[in-house]
Amino acid sequence: MIEVFRSEDRGRGLRATTDLRKGTLVLTSAPFAYVLSKKQKGIRCDHCLNKQTTLLRCSGCKYMKYCNRECQKGAWSSHKSECTALKRVEPKIPPDFVILLSRILWKLKSTDDNWSENLVSVVDLESNYTLLSDDQKEALGQFVIVMHSYWGQGALPVQVPDIKAVLELCSKIKNNSFAISDEEMQADIGTGVYLSCSLLNHSCDPNCVAEFDEMNINIRAIKDISKGEELLISYVDVFAPSEDRQKDLMDIYKFSCRCNLCRTKKHDRSMLQDFKSSMTISKQNSVKDLLHELHNLCDARNFQQIYNITSGYVEREYLPVENIYMTKILDFAMDAAIELKMFGRAFQHGAAALHAYRKYLDESHPLTGLQIMKLGKILLYQEKNEDALQMLLEALKILQITYSKTGIIMQSLTKLVAQCQVELRHKNLGE
């Protein structure tokens, strides 16, 4: 179905060896190594990454937490050395990146470098160390210093024999790791290294998208792909103007995108539209600072303050609804209103944001389907069953392309559709 190839401008990549239909699962992979984000500690299991109300704490390090004994046993092969290291440095806790780096080093010591995937090995991942700024190199150096005390006196694996090689490995991890997103693609819950998937190159107009099933990654086609065509995903938020996308790519990955969307700056004018002209640079910077503040408030679960702030921007019509930054403000307003059980306001804000999803994203993009699913759920809570069913069926049509039928999202969505249909039948019988 796919093969590794080398192109002149992108280097290694993956391409189709046969025609692929939209919705095809083209690649699935377990992580070579992964780590749960500190922000998710106490909320999700360190092994399967699922949300749990009650978690069992490791009796050794007292830091890692698991759903049950089964998850604890499943994690033990990678946690055994780590448990000793965590006890060595307590009460200090290493950064997430150091935990991930150390897990990779321990795995290299105990297993074949190629592991179960044979498309690429972890030491053969692409590095951009020579392109990093001095500050970025210094930051990696600080991680290595912390890792040294965390690792202890044990020898490094033969594949990474010295500090210089460890620094290169740090760069490879930074350059090739995936942010593991939650079921609704809203929050990053961890970081993982997926060897075969690291060969996928970038486009801001991708033909594939990544979605996660617990810690495993699935790559699905969101467009029909012809034999010989390269498989492409987006490394950055596609729901952004080209300048923002290019900045993120250069800051993190040290390259510029030359896809059609970036060359033509398609959608930029409407994404950055103010009421009478384009946004000024100062207004762009101001709204970016606001979004950063809202992200921090969301991490702190301060939904009332989020709603108070965003409502002010919505009420005074700070920007047109097609403006991409206003869409993000509306999304924060919707999510906060849902948490506060203000479902009427939540639907109002989410429906206004949906306009931009439909305008700027591919018709099969899961973000659009997830937005429509949210709106359908809100209507269901409001007992507006006919409108809810219409929304939920539209979401189902989109999301069945990129999500497994047995996954959390599709199971939840099909149950909502069934619930809606039952309530409509009861209503009709009552009449």
Helices and strands as residue ranges (DSSP letters): E 2-7, E 11-16, E 25-29, E 33-36, G 38-40, E 56-57, E 65-66, H 69-89, H 96-110, G 122-124, G 129-131, H 134-151, H 163-176, E 178-181, E 188-193, G 196-199, E 201-202, E 208-213, E 216-221, E 232-233, H 242-253, H 260-264, H 268-271, H 281-299, H 303-315, H 324-339, H 343-360, H 366-381, H 385-402, H 408-430
